[in-house]
Amino acid sequence: MKQRLLHYYDKLVVVLLGFFPFFSFTGCGDEPRCEYGVPNADYILKGIVTDSLTDTPVKNIRVTLKGRYEPDTSDDTVFTDTNGKYNFQFNSFPYDSTAFQLKVEDIDDSTNGGPYNTEEVTACVQQASWDYSEDDGSWYSGKATVTTDIKLNK
């Protein structure tokens, strides 16, 4: 009797394991991740946010990188430092002709000399400077640095 139960139990386990590939146990989120054997590149999007009239740097401005992979995916956000500088760094598939959308918002109004108008700016990869020094002929395509300075109006 015991041996018969083990025989059925073994068959049940084999059937359940047969369904394993159909279940999503990968833990994947909304955004794709570069894996071994996939082309990838490092990206740096940076710049300075200044007042359009005085050319002085504006601190504590929220800069949002809109839908880096897909239009509906989550956004990345940074704030300008005391020198008005912002900086995004990420690794992704090597784009040749992609434009990243940046949304620039003053969220604290008068604290930084504002209120400033919200601006939407495009950072184009075609204008990037590429560093191929670490490109060893494998799947790594180098580092692209895109500098986009932004002037805000009150």
PEGIBEL-V852427 format. One record per pair of residues at least 12 apart in sequence whose C-alpha atoms are under 7 Angstrom apart, sorted by sequence separation. I is the first residue (numbers start at 1). GAP is how many residues later the second one is. D is the distance in whole Angstrom. If there is no record, write none. Layout:
# PEGIBEL-V852427
i:gap:d
I:GAP:D
I:GAP:D
This chain:
# PEGIBEL-V852427
i:gap:d
64:12:6
65:12:6
106:12:7
130:12:7
131:12:5
64:13:4
105:13:5
130:13:5
131:13:6
63:14:6
64:14:7
104:14:6
105:14:7
130:14:4
62:15:7
63:15:5
104:15:5
129:15:6
130:15:6
62:16:6
63:16:6
103:16:6
104:16:6
128:16:6
129:16:5
62:17:5
103:17:4
128:17:5
129:17:7
61:18:5
62:18:7
102:18:6
103:18:6
128:18:4
60:19:5
61:19:5
101:19:7
102:19:5
127:19:7
60:20:5
101:20:6
102:20:6
59:21:5
60:21:6
101:21:5
125:21:7
59:22:5
100:22:6
101:22:6
59:23:5
99:23:6
100:23:5
123:23:7
59:24:6
99:24:6
100:24:6
58:25:7
59:25:5
99:25:4
123:25:6
57:26:6
58:26:5
98:26:6
99:26:6
57:27:5
98:27:6
97:28:6
96:29:6
97:29:6
96:30:7
68:32:7
50:34:7
49:35:5
66:35:5
117:35:7
48:36:5
49:36:6
65:36:6
66:36:6
116:36:6
117:36:6
48:37:4
65:37:5
116:37:6
117:37:6
31:38:7
47:38:6
48:38:6
64:38:5
65:38:7
116:38:4
47:39:6
63:39:7
64:39:5
115:39:6
46:40:5
47:40:7
63:40:6
64:40:6
114:40:6
46:41:4
63:41:5
45:42:6
46:42:6
62:42:6
63:42:7
30:43:7
44:43:7
45:43:5
61:43:7
62:43:5
44:44:6
45:44:7
61:44:6
62:44:6
44:45:5
61:45:5
62:45:7
43:46:6
44:46:7
61:46:7
43:47:5
94:47:7
42:48:6
43:48:6
42:49:4
41:50:6
42:50:7
40:51:7
41:51:6
40:52:5
41:52:6
40:53:4
41:53:5
59:53:6
39:54:6
40:54:5
58:54:6
39:55:7
34:58:6
40:99:6
41:99:6
52:99:5
39:100:4
40:100:5
41:100:5
42:100:6
43:100:6
44:100:6
45:100:6
46:100:6
47:100:5
49:100:6
50:100:6
51:100:6
52:100:5
38:101:6
39:101:6
40:101:6
41:101:5
42:101:5
43:101:5
44:101:5
45:101:5
46:101:5
47:101:5
48:101:5
49:101:5
50:101:5
51:101:5
52:101:6
37:102:6
39:102:7
41:102:6
42:102:6
43:102:6
44:102:6
45:102:6
46:102:6
47:102:5
48:102:6
49:102:6
50:102:6
51:102:6
